[in-house]
Amino acid sequence: MKVYYCKSFTGRYPVGTAAIILANNIAEAKKLLEIELTDHGLKQEISYSQIMEIDRSRPQALILNDGDY
C-alpha cells in the first residue's frame, strides 16, 4: 500500500485543504479521493498532478498546511 497526499483541492471555505490517501497506485488514490470529496459534498475532478506520493524509504516530516494562503 502506498501513501499519497493532496493539498490543492477545493474545500468548503477559502482556506488550505489537505488529504491523505492510502492506495495501491495513483489511479486508485485519485478515485478514492474523488469519491470521498463527493461524499462530503465537495464533488470535483482531481488531476494526477495534484496527488503526490510520500517517499516511505526515509524518515521525514511533511507540513501539509501551515495556514498560509
LINRASUL-V503903 format. One record per pair of residues at least 12 apart in sequence whose C-alpha atoms are under 6 Angstrom apart, sorted by the first residue. I is the first residue (numbers start at 1). J is the second residue. D is the distance in Angstrom with one decimal. If there is no record, write none. Layout:
I & J & D
I & J & D
//
This chain:
1 & 23 & 5.5
1 & 24 & 4.9
2 & 22 & 5.8
2 & 23 & 5.4
2 & 24 & 5.6
3 & 21 & 5.9
3 & 22 & 4.8
3 & 53 & 5.9
3 & 54 & 5.6
4 & 20 & 5.8
4 & 21 & 5.0
4 & 52 & 5.4
4 & 53 & 4.2
4 & 54 & 5.6
5 & 19 & 5.5
5 & 20 & 4.5
5 & 21 & 5.8
5 & 51 & 5.7
5 & 52 & 5.4
6 & 18 & 5.6
6 & 19 & 5.3
6 & 50 & 5.9
6 & 51 & 4.9
//
